[in-house]
Amino acid sequence: MNEKTNSSSTDSGKSKGEGELERLAAGAVRPNLEDPSVVLSLLETDQVVAAKRRTRFGRRDLSFGLQALLWSLRIYVVVMLVIVLISVLRAVEAAR
């Protein structure tokens, strides 16, 4: 007779616990997965590292004007390096 009472109390306790769980789940607020900071807070450390390793950034398409500006800056740097090198060599020759 004790077995029947124990099993019936266990069954009622189980359904009561499930009801409690369902009530809590219904009131839970789902995180906004569109927000990167929320997503990062939910991931484990190794998951974040793996995601960062998979992300590769390609070359950007630059306008013609911006490409011309960058090439002119490169040429300017090379010309300035040559001028500085010549100045250093002349200073060394004058010191002898």
Secondary structure, DSSP 8 states (H G I E B T S, - for coil): -HHHHHHHHHHHHHHHHHHHHHHHHHH-----TTSHHHHHHHS-HHHHHHHHHH---------HHHHHHHHHHHHHHHHHHHHHHHHHHHHHHHH-
